[in-house]
Amino acid sequence: MNITKDILRHWALTTQIVLNILIGYLFIKFLASNWGASAHKDAFDVAYSIPFLLISVSGVSFLEAVITTRFSSIRRSENGRANAMFSGMLNYLLVFSACAIWLSIIFVAQFTELLAPGLQESAQLEAQRLIVLFMPLVVVFAVGSLLSAILMAYEVPIGNEVYQLLSRIGLIGGWLFFGYKPSLNQTAISLCVFGSCGLLFVWIIFNRVTNIQYKLGLSVENAEIQHVLSQGLGLFFTSILAQGALAYMRRLGSLDGVGTIAVLSYALALIYPLSIVAAKPLALIIGPRYICYMQSGDVSSARYLILASCGGLLFSTLSISSVIYGYAQEVIELVLGGGKFDASVASATASLLKLAIWGLPAEAISRLLLVPLLNDGRMHAVSVIYSSRYTLQMCLSYTLFNSVGRNGIIWSYVVAVGLQALLEAAYLSYIVGKKARMARR
């Protein structure tokens, strides 16, 4: 029965992720068709990155697995513990979001100059207006990530990708079926409106499934919150480095010339969804199984589970990468061609995609190993590994951009994510081996 439930949850999550990727693709296609690799698209990419930057800085995206684990352990206890932890986490996120939004609006000009100094003045002003319009998404993504993490503990397969899906689906529906061609400002407003509606929908599901009650107060003394936040300290620093690496990539892109930020985003936009669909559904099933094996002392089964999963994932992602490398131009023209995404933009994007695609295997394996690492490793082991990756990426970006231009930005990403996957695999192997030796004694 448990296996059947796992299979159903796996397919429910896979379906949701595939739908999100499909809508995400159509969203990129919508942007490519209407704005190509123009200065307007550069401004949009810079502004649209801000909500994701702020959410990462909050730490909630990294703490998703930790929150799910904690609620899995307390959901069957008295409701008071779950109520207190949920209320405390939600209040922290609301306070953080309010402060982040206020600071972003006050210092929007300085923020834009820092992130994209190479943008023309008109593009910088456009980016500043868009940043302000995108601010409601900070609350949508922050609260949504918390709700999704808790719902996963209650075995309701709603991932945090659903909020991007719902925020984009109205816009894409209007574009496909009614020929709706909004301005960039109208696009930002549409994303916020539909994202808020999606958050309301999931909130209703959350209330009906969990019966968790919200109450005011930061609950600083709550032990569960203290545990999650203590793990979040290292992840907070890591999230700053992660977004710093992405922001630095865009900064260098703005210095390279008009359209480079857009071309970089088109190339990398194909890597992220492929790694999600390849690894996340598998990780959400493998993770709990691995934890059960380790808690029961069956270390050999846990080791086999990880090795078999990583081996299969490595083979499949290398196969995908090889195909895309051989047909990069055709892939780009097929998925994004048309409108203002002309042959010159397709050629520039394809040349970067042929380099970036080799980061896919490492991205996928890293996603698969995250839950086992959070379960077995020292509290800040994941933070150290991720921080090493992003620090190396920024250092390499600085060095290689000066020598080989925009290709150096992509190479720095591929090398850094490869190092991250190797460090994760090596550390997990050390932990599992250590526990195996202890079990034999």
JODA-V73327 format. One record per pair of residues at least 24 apart in sequence whose ideal C-beta (glycine too) atoms are under 8 Angstrom apart, sorted by the first residue. I is the first residue (numbers start at 0). J is the second residue. If there is no record, write none. Layout:
i:I j:J
i:I j:J
This chain:
i:4 j:154
i:5 j:284
i:5 j:288
i:8 j:154
i:8 j:156
i:8 j:283
i:8 j:284
i:9 j:280
i:9 j:281
i:9 j:283
i:9 j:284
i:10 j:280
i:11 j:156
i:12 j:156
i:12 j:158
i:12 j:279
i:12 j:280
i:12 j:283
i:13 j:276
i:13 j:280
i:15 j:156
i:15 j:157
i:15 j:158
i:15 j:160
i:15 j:161
i:15 j:164
i:16 j:158
i:16 j:160
i:16 j:275
i:16 j:276
i:16 j:279
i:16 j:280
i:17 j:276
i:18 j:164
i:19 j:160
i:19 j:161
i:19 j:163
i:19 j:164
i:19 j:272
i:19 j:275
i:20 j:272
i:20 j:275
i:20 j:276
i:22 j:163
i:22 j:164
i:22 j:167
i:22 j:168
i:22 j:171
i:23 j:163
i:23 j:164
i:23 j:167
i:23 j:268
i:23 j:272
i:24 j:272
i:24 j:334
i:25 j:167
i:25 j:171
i:25 j:174
i:25 j:175
i:26 j:167
i:26 j:170
i:26 j:171
i:27 j:265
i:27 j:268
i:27 j:335
i:28 j:334
i:28 j:335
i:28 j:337
i:29 j:170
i:29 j:171
i:29 j:174
i:31 j:265
i:31 j:335
i:31 j:337
i:31 j:338
i:31 j:339
i:31 j:340
i:31 j:344
i:32 j:337
i:32 j:338
i:32 j:339
i:32 j:340
i:33 j:180
i:33 j:338
i:33 j:339
i:34 j:183
i:34 j:261
i:34 j:339
i:35 j:258
i:35 j:261
i:35 j:338
i:35 j:339
i:35 j:340
i:35 j:341
i:35 j:344
i:36 j:257
i:36 j:258
i:36 j:259
i:36 j:261
i:36 j:262
i:36 j:265
i:36 j:340
i:36 j:344
i:36 j:347
i:37 j:257
i:37 j:258
i:37 j:261
i:37 j:339
i:38 j:118
i:38 j:119
i:38 j:121
i:38 j:122
i:38 j:257
i:38 j:258
i:39 j:122
i:39 j:125
i:39 j:183
i:40 j:258
i:40 j:260
i:40 j:261
i:41 j:115
i:41 j:118
i:41 j:122
i:41 j:126
i:41 j:252
i:41 j:253
i:41 j:257
i:41 j:258
i:41 j:259
i:41 j:260
i:41 j:261
i:42 j:118
i:42 j:122
i:42 j:123
i:42 j:125
i:42 j:126
i:42 j:129
i:42 j:183
i:43 j:126
i:43 j:129
i:43 j:183
i:43 j:186
i:44 j:249
i:44 j:260
i:44 j:261
i:44 j:264
i:45 j:111
i:45 j:114
i:45 j:115
i:45 j:118
i:45 j:126
i:45 j:130
i:45 j:249
i:45 j:253
i:45 j:260
i:46 j:126
i:46 j:127
i:46 j:129
i:46 j:130
i:46 j:132
i:46 j:133
i:46 j:187
i:47 j:129
i:47 j:133
i:47 j:187
i:48 j:114
i:48 j:245
i:48 j:246
i:48 j:249
i:49 j:103
i:49 j:110
i:49 j:130
i:49 j:133
i:50 j:133
i:50 j:134
i:50 j:136
i:50 j:137
i:50 j:140
i:51 j:140
i:51 j:242
i:52 j:242
i:52 j:245
i:52 j:246
i:53 j:96
i:53 j:99
i:53 j:100
i:53 j:103
i:53 j:137
i:54 j:137
i:54 j:140
i:54 j:141
i:54 j:144
i:55 j:238
i:55 j:239
i:55 j:241
i:55 j:242
i:56 j:99
i:56 j:235
i:56 j:238
i:56 j:239
i:56 j:242
i:57 j:92
i:57 j:95
i:57 j:96
i:57 j:99
i:57 j:141
i:57 j:238
i:58 j:231
i:58 j:234
i:58 j:235
i:58 j:238
i:59 j:92
i:59 j:141
i:59 j:144
i:59 j:145
i:60 j:144
i:60 j:159
i:60 j:238
i:61 j:231
i:61 j:234
i:61 j:237
i:61 j:238
i:61 j:381
i:62 j:148
i:62 j:227
i:62 j:230
i:62 j:231
i:62 j:234
i:63 j:144
i:63 j:147
i:63 j:148
i:63 j:159
i:64 j:148
i:64 j:286
i:64 j:369
i:64 j:370
i:64 j:373
i:65 j:227
i:65 j:230
i:65 j:231
i:65 j:373
i:66 j:145
i:66 j:148
i:66 j:149
i:66 j:152
i:66 j:227
i:67 j:148
i:67 j:149
i:67 j:151
i:67 j:152
i:68 j:152
i:68 j:373
i:68 j:374
i:69 j:152
i:69 j:223
i:69 j:226
i:69 j:227
i:70 j:148
i:70 j:149
i:70 j:152
i:70 j:153
i:71 j:152
i:73 j:223
i:74 j:152
i:74 j:153
i:74 j:209
i:78 j:210
i:78 j:211
i:78 j:212
i:80 j:223
i:81 j:209
i:81 j:211
i:82 j:211
i:82 j:212
i:82 j:213
i:82 j:214
i:83 j:214
i:83 j:218
i:83 j:221
i:83 j:223
i:83 j:224
i:84 j:218
i:84 j:221
i:84 j:223
i:84 j:224
i:84 j:227
i:85 j:145
i:85 j:149
i:85 j:211
i:85 j:213
i:86 j:212
i:86 j:213
i:86 j:214
i:86 j:215
i:86 j:216
i:86 j:218
i:87 j:216
i:87 j:217
i:87 j:218
i:87 j:219
i:87 j:221
i:87 j:224
i:88 j:145
i:88 j:224
i:88 j:227
i:89 j:142
i:89 j:145
i:89 j:213
i:90 j:215
i:90 j:216
i:90 j:217
i:90 j:218
i:91 j:217
i:91 j:224
i:91 j:228
i:92 j:141
i:92 j:142
i:92 j:145
i:93 j:138
i:93 j:141
i:93 j:142
i:94 j:217
i:95 j:141
i:96 j:137
i:96 j:138
i:96 j:141
i:96 j:142
i:99 j:137
i:100 j:134
i:100 j:137
i:100 j:138
i:103 j:130
i:103 j:131
i:103 j:134
i:104 j:131
i:104 j:134
i:107 j:131
i:113 j:246
i:113 j:250
i:114 j:246
i:114 j:249
i:114 j:250
i:114 j:253
i:115 j:249
i:115 j:250
i:115 j:252
i:115 j:253
i:115 j:260
i:116 j:250
i:116 j:253
i:116 j:254
i:117 j:250
i:117 j:252
i:117 j:253
i:117 j:254
i:117 j:255
i:117 j:256
i:118 j:253
i:119 j:257
i:125 j:183
i:128 j:184
i:129 j:183
i:129 j:184
i:129 j:187
i:132 j:184
i:132 j:187
i:132 j:188
i:132 j:191
i:133 j:187
i:133 j:190
i:133 j:191
i:135 j:191
i:135 j:194
i:135 j:195
i:136 j:166
i:136 j:190
i:136 j:191
i:136 j:194
i:138 j:198
i:139 j:166
i:139 j:191
i:139 j:194
i:139 j:195
i:139 j:197
i:139 j:198
i:140 j:194
i:142 j:198
i:143 j:197
i:143 j:198
i:143 j:201
i:146 j:198
i:146 j:201
i:146 j:202
i:146 j:205
i:147 j:201
i:149 j:205
i:149 j:209
i:149 j:211
i:150 j:201
i:150 j:204
i:150 j:205
i:150 j:208
i:150 j:209
i:151 j:283
i:153 j:208
i:153 j:209
i:155 j:204
i:155 j:208
i:156 j:283
i:157 j:201
i:157 j:204
i:158 j:279
i:160 j:275
i:161 j:197
i:161 j:201
i:162 j:194
i:162 j:197
i:162 j:198
i:162 j:201
i:163 j:194
i:164 j:197
i:165 j:193
i:165 j:194
i:165 j:196
i:165 j:197
i:165 j:198
i:165 j:200
i:166 j:190
i:166 j:191
i:166 j:193
i:166 j:194
i:166 j:197
i:167 j:193
i:168 j:193
i:169 j:193
i:169 j:196
i:229 j:378
i:230 j:373
i:230 j:378
i:230 j:379
i:232 j:379
i:233 j:378
i:233 j:379
i:233 j:381
i:233 j:382
i:233 j:383
i:234 j:381
i:234 j:382
i:236 j:382
i:236 j:386
i:237 j:381
i:237 j:382
i:237 j:385
i:237 j:386
i:237 j:389
i:240 j:385
i:240 j:386
i:240 j:389
i:240 j:390
i:240 j:393
i:241 j:385
i:241 j:389
i:243 j:389
i:243 j:393
i:244 j:389
i:244 j:392
i:244 j:393
i:244 j:396
i:244 j:415
i:247 j:393
i:247 j:396
i:247 j:397
i:248 j:396
i:248 j:408
i:248 j:412
i:251 j:396
i:251 j:400
i:251 j:405
i:251 j:408
i:252 j:405
i:252 j:408
i:255 j:400
i:255 j:404
i:255 j:405
i:258 j:344
i:258 j:347
i:259 j:405
i:261 j:344
i:262 j:344
i:262 j:347
i:262 j:348
i:262 j:351
i:262 j:405
i:263 j:351
i:263 j:405
i:263 j:408
i:263 j:409
i:265 j:331
i:265 j:335
i:265 j:344
i:265 j:348
i:266 j:348
i:266 j:351
i:266 j:352
i:266 j:355
i:266 j:409
i:267 j:355
i:267 j:412
i:269 j:323
i:269 j:330
i:269 j:334
i:269 j:352
i:269 j:355
i:269 j:356
i:270 j:355
i:270 j:356
i:270 j:358
i:270 j:359
i:270 j:362
i:271 j:362
i:273 j:316
i:273 j:319
i:273 j:359
i:273 j:363
i:274 j:316
i:274 j:359
i:274 j:362
i:274 j:363
i:274 j:366
i:275 j:366
i:277 j:312
i:277 j:315
i:277 j:316
i:277 j:319
i:277 j:359
i:277 j:363
i:278 j:312
i:278 j:362
i:278 j:363
i:278 j:364
i:278 j:366
i:278 j:367
i:279 j:366
i:281 j:308
i:281 j:312
i:281 j:367
i:282 j:366
i:282 j:367
i:282 j:369
i:282 j:370
i:285 j:367
i:285 j:370
i:286 j:369
i:286 j:370
i:286 j:371
i:286 j:374
i:287 j:370
i:289 j:370
i:289 j:371
i:289 j:374
i:290 j:370
i:290 j:371
i:290 j:374
i:293 j:374
i:293 j:375
i:293 j:434
i:296 j:438
i:298 j:431
i:298 j:434
i:298 j:435
i:298 j:438
i:299 j:435
i:301 j:431
i:302 j:431
i:302 j:435
i:305 j:368
i:305 j:371
i:305 j:427
i:305 j:431
i:308 j:367
i:309 j:364
i:309 j:367
i:309 j:368
i:309 j:424
i:312 j:360
i:312 j:363
i:312 j:364
i:312 j:367
i:313 j:360
i:313 j:364
i:316 j:359
i:316 j:360
i:316 j:363
i:316 j:364
i:317 j:360
i:319 j:359
i:320 j:356
i:320 j:357
i:320 j:359
i:320 j:360
i:323 j:352
i:323 j:353
i:323 j:356
i:324 j:353
i:324 j:356
i:324 j:357
i:327 j:352
i:327 j:353
i:327 j:356
i:350 j:406
i:351 j:405
i:351 j:406
i:351 j:409
i:354 j:406
i:354 j:409
i:354 j:410
i:354 j:413
i:355 j:409
i:355 j:412
i:355 j:413
i:357 j:413
i:358 j:412
i:358 j:413
i:358 j:416
i:358 j:417
i:360 j:420
i:361 j:413
i:361 j:416
i:361 j:417
i:361 j:419
i:361 j:420
i:362 j:416
i:362 j:420
i:364 j:420
i:364 j:423
i:364 j:424
i:365 j:416
i:365 j:419
i:365 j:420
i:365 j:423
i:368 j:420
i:368 j:423
i:368 j:424
i:368 j:427
i:369 j:423
i:371 j:427
i:372 j:423
i:372 j:426
i:372 j:427
i:375 j:427
i:375 j:430
i:375 j:431
i:375 j:434
i:376 j:426
i:376 j:427
i:376 j:430
i:380 j:426
i:384 j:419
i:384 j:422
i:384 j:423
i:384 j:426
i:385 j:419
i:387 j:418
i:387 j:419
i:387 j:422
i:388 j:415
i:388 j:416
i:388 j:418
i:388 j:419
i:388 j:422
i:389 j:415
i:391 j:415
i:391 j:418
i:392 j:416
